[in-house]
Amino acid sequence: MKHFHILAGTGLLLVALAVAQQKPAAHPDLSGTWYSSSPLAGGALKQQVNGTVSFKKIDRSDSVASKREVPGARPSTREPAYKPEFQAKVKDLLDRESRTDPVFYCERPGTPRVGPPRRVVQLPNEMIFLYEDASGDVYRVIPTDGRPHRANANPSYYGDSVGHWDGDTLVVDSRNFVDDTWFGEGGYFHTDAMHVTERLWRVGENLAYQVTVEDPNVLTAPWTAPVRVVTPSTDALEESPKCVEADGHRLLNNDHHPQR
C-alpha cells in the first residue's frame, strides 16, 4: 500500500510539472529609467571658460529613428501620407513652424509626439509612464487588466489609454484626443478621430518604441513611424523648469526647431 501511495504521489508531481511548463512565462519587465529622448534636444553643448569656447557633441541616437535593424520592429515610412486636400496645410505649418507649432508656445506635445517615457513602472495590472517635458512633467497610468476604454473620458492631450501584451511586446491603445496638437515634428496635424498605437519591447538592455497613427479624416492610410531605441539611464528624474514664452512677438523670420 505504501508503494502505491509513492507511485500516486510521483504521478501527481509529474502532472504538476507538466502544467507548470505549459504556463506562459511572465511578461518582460520594462521597468526602468531611460535617457531623455525628445526629438527637439540640441545636438551640441557650447561652453565658454576664461574666454575659450568649446563645443561638446551630444549623442542624440535615443531621439531619432534607429539606423540599425531592430528585431520586432514593424515596416515603417518616414512620413505620413496626407490626403491631397491637406498636403498644402501640412507644408504651410512646417514652413512657418516657429509661429504655428504649439510646442513653441509651451503647449503640451501630447501622444505620440512626447515619445517614449523617461521612466516606466510596471505593476501587475497597470503601467505607469513618467515624462520630463518643458510644458510640464506628465504621467500616464495605463491599465493592462483587460478593461475597455472609458466611456466618459474627456478628450485630452495624451488620450485615454489601455494596454495589453502581444507576446513580449506591450501594446498601448490610445484614443479620445484633443485636436490641437501635432503627432510629429513636420506639421503633422490631426483631428479628434486620431487613434494611436504604441508598441514597447526589450532589445537586450534597451527599450524599443514604435508608434502607429490612424486618422481617416486626414490620412490616406495608417502611418507607422520608424522604430526608436532608447538606452538605460542612471540620471534621476528632475522637475522641469517653468515654461515661459516671451519671444513669439519678436520673430522676424520662420525659424525651425533646430535653428533655435
N, C-alpha and C positions, 0 to 999 in steps of 0.2 A: 504493500500500500504506500509506503514511504517513497518507493521508487516511482510510483505513478504520480505522486504529487510533484516530485522533482521534474519529471518529464513535462507535466502540465505547466509548471512554472516556467520552464525553459521555452515552451511553445508560446506562452503569453509574452515573454520577453522579446522573442523574435518578431512577433506581430507588432509589438510596440515600436521596436526599432524600425521596422518596415514603414509604419505610419509616419514616424518622425522623419525618415528620409524623404518621404513624399511631400512633406510640409514645405511650402515655399520659403526660401531664405528671406531674412529680414531685408528691408529696403536699404540701399546705401545711405550712409549718413552724410548729408550735405551741410551739416552744421559747420560753422567756422567764420572767420573774418577774412574778407577778400580785399584786394587792392582797389582803391577808388578807380572807377572805370568810366568817368564822364568823358564823352567824346569832345568836350569843349576844353579839356585840360591843355595847358600850354606845352609846347614842345621843347622849351629851353628855359633855364633859370639864369637871369642876369644878376651878377653880384659885383659890387664895387667896394674895394678895400684900399684905403690910402691912395685913391686916385687910379688904381689899377682895376680895370674892368675885365671880368671873366664870364664865360658862359658855360653852363653845365647842361648837357643834353639830358632830357627826361625820357625815360622809357615809356612810350605810350602804347605798347603792344596790347595791354589789357583794355585799351579804349577803342580799338578798331577791330575790324574783321580779321580773323586768323588767316595768316598767309600759308599755313600748313593744312594738310588734310586732317580732319578731326573725326575720329571714329564716332559713329552715331549721328553725325550731322545730316540734315536733310538738304536736298538740292535747293539752291537759292539763286536770286538775281540781285544785282547791285542796286537797282532802283525799282520802286513800284510802278505799275502800269496804270496811269490815269486815263479815264475816258477822254476822247478828243476835245470835248467841250470844256474840260477843266485843265488842260495842259498849259494854256496861257496863264491861268491864275497861279499855278504852281511856279512857273518861271518868274512871274512878277513878284511873288512872295520871296523867292530866293534872291532875285536881283536887288530887292530893297530890304534885305534881311534885317539890318540894324533898326529899321523902322517898323517892320511888320512882325518880327519874331517876339511872341510874348515873353520868352525867357530873358530877352534883353531888358525887360522891364519888371523883373523879379517875380514873374508869374511861375507857377509850378509846371514842370515839364510833363508830368503825367506818365502813365503807362502807354507804350513801352519805352518812351524816349528816356526815361530816367535810367534805363539799363538794368543790369544785374544788381542785386543787393550788396551792400557793404558787409552785412553780417546776416547769417542765416541761423535761426534757432529751430531745430527740428524736434517736434513733440509727437507723441503717438497719434494724435488726431488733428493736428494743425501745424502749419509752418508760420514762422514769424520772420518777416523780412525787414531789415533796418537799413536806412539810407542816410548818406550825408549829401545835402543839396543846398545851394545858396538860397533857394526860395524857402527853405525850412526843412528840418530833419524829419523825413517821412517814415512811417511804419505801415506795414500791411500784415494783417492776420488772415491767413488763408486756410480754411478748414479742408481736411483731407479725409473726412469720415463718411463721404458719400452723399452729403446733403446737397440739395439743389441750390441754384441762385436764389437770393432773397427776392420775394415778390414785391416788397415795399421799399426796396433800397432807393435812395435818392441818387440821381446822376452825380458822378464825381470825377476828379482828375485821374484817379488810379483805378476806377472801376470796381464793380462788385466781382470778387474773385473766389473761385473754388478750385481745389486741386485734386488730382488723382495720380496714381502711379501707373506708368506704362512700362512694365519690366523694371529696369533700373533707372528710368527717367521720370522725373517729376514734371507733370503737365499742369500748368496753371491756366484756367479758362476765365477770361475777364470780359465783362460787358457792362452796359449801362454807364456810358461816359458822357461828360460834358463835351461840347463840340468846339471849344475854343483853344485846343492845344494842337501841337504838331506831333505826329508819331515818328518823325525823323528830322534830320537837320536840313533837308533840302526843300523846305517849304511844304512838307507833306501834311497838308490839312486833311481833316476827316469830318464826318457828320456824326450824329448821335447813334448811328447804326453800326459804328465800329465794333468789331469783335476781335479780341487779341488772345492769342495762344502762346504762352511762354513755355519753353522746354529747358530744364536744367538737369545736368548729369555730371558725374565724375569722369574725368580723364586723368588717371593717375592721381596726383595730389591736387590737381587743378579743377576748376569748375567751368563747364561748358554752358553757354547760354545762347539760345536761338529763339527767335520770335517770328510768328506769322500774324499778319494783319489782314482782316477782311473788312471791306466796306463796299457793299454792292451799289451804294448810291454814287460813289465817285471812282471806284477802281473797276477795271475790266476783269480782274481775277484776284484771288488772294495773293498776297506778297509775303514770301519767306525771305527774311534778311539773312545775310551771311552770318555764320556762327562766330561767336566771340569766346575766347578762353581767358579766364581771369585766374590769377595766382594767389596763393595764401598770403596773408599779411599779418604781421605782428603789431602793426600800428593800432593803437586804441581809437575807437570812435570818438570824435570830438564834436562839440556843439558848433554848428556853423554860425558865423557872424551874421548880423542882421543885413539883409539885402536892401540897399538904398540906391535907387536910380535917380540921378540928378543931372545927367548929361544928354538925355534924349533931345531936348530942345536946342542943343548946341550943335547937333550934327550938320555937317556941311557936305557930306558925301554918303555913299551907301556902303559903308564898311560891312565886312562879314566877320563871323566869329574868329577865325584865325588871325584877323588883322587887328584885333583889339587886345 
